[in-house]
Amino acid sequence: MIEVVAETGSTSADLTGRLSAGEAVDDGHWLVADRQTAGRGRQGRTWSDGAGNFMGSTLVRLRAGDPPAHTLSLVAGVAVLKALECSAPAVAGLLLKWPNDVLVNGAKLAGILLERTGDAVIVGIGVNLAQAPEVSGRAVASLAALECVVERDAFAAMLDTCWGESLGLWRCGGWAEVRRGWLARAHPIGTPLAVHGANGEMVHGTFAGIDNEGALQLQLAGGTRRTIHAGEVLLDRR
């Protein structure tokens, strides 16, 4: 089900509030806003307004035997990129960047944010269909600026389909297939990356894939490989 509201602060916060109030919200229920005034991105960034863009959230109720919850970020990335491939087949240069961005020609086109609440994970997704909200220090893009018109409701329906397919694989023993799909749509092995860790350390290396738990593998200049579980990842243009 795709529920659309004219305006809200944050679709993810709304779903969290519903769960906290004891409301029954099913897996696959989407809350989509025409306007969002207090949207959130990673690292405390805002991701707001964007009339004409896709701004929506859904949830996954975790079950025994599910893969690690944090891998849902990669599941969502595959679903978003597949939905873009289907909705905007003429757009070239789409890539996934770990852990939760979709880029087009190096600029951010979409972002994903996971938030855990009890036994559920809220998956918030923003896609720049009509305009690109400013993000400090980041290049951003929209489909409209690429002369590609995609209506929000049509994209929402496509994303719902792609999300259902990817989540079904993840939940039914197909995490390895989802991982392969993510890698096939990511920037190439050997792409220079810079990782800004939580402790302020900046680490430079090249992309060496993701491991079976979904963690980033960074090949360092000295030949060693570092596993990255969290951090701000940037394409290294030094």
C-alpha positions in Angstrom: 0.0 0.0 0.0 1.2 3.5 -0.9 -0.2 6.2 1.4 0.4 9.8 0.3 0.2 12.8 2.5 0.3 16.4 1.3 2.9 17.6 3.9 4.7 16.2 6.9 7.9 16.7 8.8 9.4 13.3 8.1 7.8 10.2 6.8 10.3 8.1 8.8 9.5 9.9 12.0 5.8 9.5 11.3 6.1 5.7 10.9 8.3 5.5 14.0 5.5 7.4 15.9 2.9 5.1 14.7 4.8 2.1 15.8 5.5 3.7 19.2 1.8 4.3 19.6 1.1 0.6 19.0 -0.5 1.1 15.6 -0.4 -2.0 13.3 1.8 -1.1 10.3 2.4 -3.9 7.9 5.6 -4.7 6.0 5.6 -3.0 2.6 3.4 -0.1 3.8 4.8 3.1 2.2 4.2 6.6 3.5 5.0 9.2 0.8 4.9 12.9 1.2 4.3 15.6 -1.4 6.4 17.9 0.8 8.7 17.1 3.7 9.8 19.9 6.0 12.1 18.0 8.4 13.6 15.1 6.5 16.8 13.6 7.7 19.8 12.3 6.0 23.0 10.6 7.2 25.5 12.5 9.4 22.7 14.7 10.7 22.0 16.4 7.3 18.6 17.7 6.4 16.8 16.3 3.4 13.6 18.4 3.1 11.0 19.8 0.8 11.7 18.8 -2.8 8.2 19.1 -4.2 8.0 16.7 -7.1 10.7 14.4 -5.7 10.1 11.0 -4.2 10.2 11.3 -0.4 9.0 8.2 1.4 9.5 5.5 4.0 8.6 1.9 4.5 9.3 -0.6 7.2 10.6 -4.1 7.7 9.6 -6.2 10.7 12.6 -8.3 11.5 12.2 -12.1 11.9 14.4 -14.8 13.3 16.7 -16.0 10.6 16.8 -12.7 8.6 20.2 -11.5 7.4 21.8 -8.7 9.5 19.5 -5.7 9.6 22.1 -3.2 8.4 22.2 -5.0 5.0 18.8 -3.6 4.3 20.6 -0.5 3.2 22.1 -2.4 0.3 18.7 -4.1 -0.4 17.2 -0.6 -0.7 20.0 0.6 -2.9 19.5 -2.2 -5.4 15.7 -1.6 -5.4 16.1 2.2 -5.9 18.6 1.8 -8.8 16.5 -0.9 -10.5 13.5 1.5 -10.2 15.5 4.2 -11.8 16.7 1.9 -14.6 13.1 1.0 -15.4 11.7 4.6 -15.0 14.5 6.4 -16.7 16.2 4.0 -19.1 17.8 6.8 -21.1 19.8 8.0 -18.1 23.4 6.8 -18.1 26.0 6.9 -15.4 23.9 5.5 -12.5 26.0 3.9 -9.8 25.6 2.7 -6.2 28.0 4.1 -3.6 28.4 2.3 -0.2 26.5 2.2 1.9 23.4 4.0 0.8 23.7 6.6 -2.1 22.8 6.4 -5.7 25.0 8.6 -7.9 24.6 9.8 -11.5 27.9 10.9 -13.1 29.4 11.2 -9.7 26.6 13.4 -8.2 24.1 12.3 -5.6 20.7 11.5 -7.0 19.2 9.5 -4.2 19.8 8.6 -0.6 18.7 6.0 1.9 18.5 6.1 5.7 17.8 3.2 8.0 16.5 3.7 11.5 15.9 0.9 14.0 12.8 0.9 16.3 12.2 -2.2 18.3 11.9 -5.2 16.0 11.4 -3.0 13.0 13.6 -1.1 10.6 12.3 2.1 9.0 13.7 2.6 5.5 13.6 6.2 4.4 14.3 7.0 0.7 14.7 10.3 -1.1 15.1 10.5 -4.9 15.6 13.7 -6.8 13.1 13.4 -9.6 12.2 17.1 -10.1 14.9 19.0 -8.2 18.1 18.5 -6.2 18.1 19.9 -2.6 21.4 21.4 -1.7 23.8 19.2 0.4 26.8 21.0 1.8 30.0 19.7 0.3 28.3 17.3 -2.1 27.5 17.4 -5.8 23.8 16.7 -6.3 21.7 16.0 -9.4 18.1 15.5 -10.4 16.4 13.6 -13.3 14.7 16.8 -14.4 18.1 18.5 -14.8 19.1 15.5 -17.0 16.0 16.3 -19.2 14.2 13.2 -17.9 10.7 13.6 -16.6 9.5 10.9 -14.2 6.3 11.4 -12.3 6.5 10.8 -8.6 3.5 8.4 -8.3 4.7 6.3 -11.3 8.1 6.1 -9.7 6.6 5.2 -6.3 4.7 2.3 -7.9 7.9 1.0 -9.6 10.0 1.3 -6.5 7.3 -0.6 -4.5 7.7 -3.4 -7.1 11.5 -3.4 -7.0 11.6 -3.2 -3.2 9.3 -6.1 -2.9 11.4 -8.2 -5.2 14.7 -7.3 -3.5 13.3 -7.7 0.0 11.8 -11.1 -0.9 15.2 -12.3 -2.0 16.9 -11.0 1.1 14.3 -12.7 3.3 14.2 -16.0 1.6 17.9 -17.0 1.4 18.9 -14.8 -1.5 21.1 -12.3 0.3 24.1 -13.5 -1.7 22.1 -12.7 -4.9 21.2 -9.3 -3.6 24.9 -8.7 -2.8 25.9 -9.7 -6.3 23.3 -7.3 -7.7 24.6 -4.5 -5.6 28.2 -5.1 -6.7 27.1 -5.2 -10.3 25.7 -1.7 -10.0 28.5 -0.2 -7.8 31.4 1.8 -8.9 34.1 -0.4 -10.4 36.7 -2.3 -8.3 39.7 -0.1 -7.9 37.8 3.2 -7.8 39.7 5.6 -5.5 37.7 6.3 -2.2 38.2 8.4 0.9 36.5 7.3 4.1 35.9 9.8 6.9 35.6 7.8 10.1 33.7 8.6 13.2 37.0 9.4 15.0 37.8 12.1 12.4 40.4 9.9 10.6 40.5 10.2 6.8 41.5 6.9 5.1 42.3 6.7 1.4 42.3 3.6 -0.6 40.5 1.9 -3.5 37.2 0.0 -3.6 37.7 -3.7 -3.2 34.1 -4.8 -2.9 31.9 -5.7 0.1 32.2 -8.7 2.3 29.5 -11.2 3.1 28.1 -9.0 5.9 27.9 -6.0 3.6 30.9 -4.1 5.0 33.0 -2.0 2.6 36.4 -3.5 1.7 39.1 -0.8 1.2 42.4 -1.6 -0.4 45.1 0.6 1.2 48.3 1.8 -0.6 50.5 -0.5 1.4 48.7 -3.6 0.2 46.6 -4.2 3.2 42.8 -4.4 3.2 40.6 -2.6 5.7 37.0 -3.5 6.5 34.8 -0.4 6.9 31.6 -0.9 8.9 30.7 2.8 9.2 31.8 6.2 7.9 31.3 8.8 5.3 32.5 7.5 1.9 33.5 9.9 -0.8 34.9 9.4 -4.3 38.5 10.4 -4.0 39.4 13.0 -6.6 42.9 13.8 -5.3 
